[in-house]
């Protein structure tokens, strides 16, 4: 099974790019974030024509939104609301083999890394804490699970273009990194991408629109992640960031992240 996660930054605006991803990389399951569309307008027919007969989505007008597109049947579609907000940042399904797949869009957190001055940053930190608490109370690391999404945190020094310059920039601050690590520890999540690509190697999945030549400047961050619980670690067979998508016409600022799992 090939699984991809992608912050598409509007599924309707980039429906042709989604079709291109399906053709060029042939994922069996695609998890999307920032779909930016209410459920009644989600482009189900176009996606079914790409070969994804099984679709789950949870969206709102203009912001956020998550979706799971699959060539294989799934069951038990669930959504959870976090921090008392109905802002469409999570959806989960159960794939064949009793594999539970969680798709998250964690809040970006605004500009100032101060929860007192910046409500968006406070929201992000609370969201991370709630994730840790929820998985501790409701799931075991012995269960086969996959967690994907735009987690809006680049945890490693090699997940950003300059560790020193970004230490006080939201997405790489020590408090965010520690709270993300707490989630990982709680369910013994394994970073599926770093399972194959050494931590010593710089790796990014996001490049700002402000960069005129993103490849040349390469001031990126690895904000998009795929984790698995220990029962699935041995089944991992490959991982990559599909950077070419960042150069497509009217691209998302994120590139798809892809893993292969032997099922």
Secondary structure as UniProt FT lines:
FT   STRAND          2..7
FT   TURN            11..14
FT   HELIX           15..25
FT   STRAND          29..33
FT   HELIX           39..41
FT   HELIX           44..49
FT   TURN            50..51
FT   STRAND          54..58
FT   STRAND          66..70
FT   STRAND          74..78
FT   TURN            83..84
FT   STRAND          90..95
FT   TURN            96..98
FT   STRAND          99..105
FT   TURN            115..117
FT   HELIX           119..138
FT   TURN            141..142
FT   STRAND          145..150
FT   HELIX           157..159
FT   HELIX           163..166
FT   TURN            167..168
FT   TURN            170..171
FT   HELIX           174..187
FT   STRAND          190..191
FT   TURN            192..196
FT   TURN            199..200
FT   STRAND          206..207
FT   TURN            209..210
FT   HELIX           214..217
FT   STRAND          220..221
FT   STRAND          224..228
FT   HELIX           230..233
FT   TURN            234..235
FT   STRAND          236..242
FT   HELIX           243..247
FT   TURN            249..250
FT   STRAND          256..261
//
